Amino acid sequence: MSPPIHDALHQMKMKHENGDGTMIFKITEEMLQKIQVWDSCKPVDVTGAKFAYTFIPTGLGLIIEVRCDICKRVLDLTEDW
């Protein structure tokens, strides 16, 4: 019998897994709105990129963070806690 944490992680993996074994994480429209309200920095390069998105599956749920590469602030978008 596997420990409960492994079971929870396996269930989360199945919830986010694509048919080819890769995991897919999505930013919802509500999350995009929160990011737009939170964002106050101007991009500093030609690509306009300024965010790093972190998805951490845990036994309690999915942790979602957005980090601004310019000012280093972090927005926690974790839901279901």
Secondary structure, DSSP 8 states (H G I E B T S, - for coil): ---HHHHHHHHHHHHHB-TTS-B-----HHHHHHHHHH------STT---EEEEEEE-SS-EEEEEEETTT--EEE-----
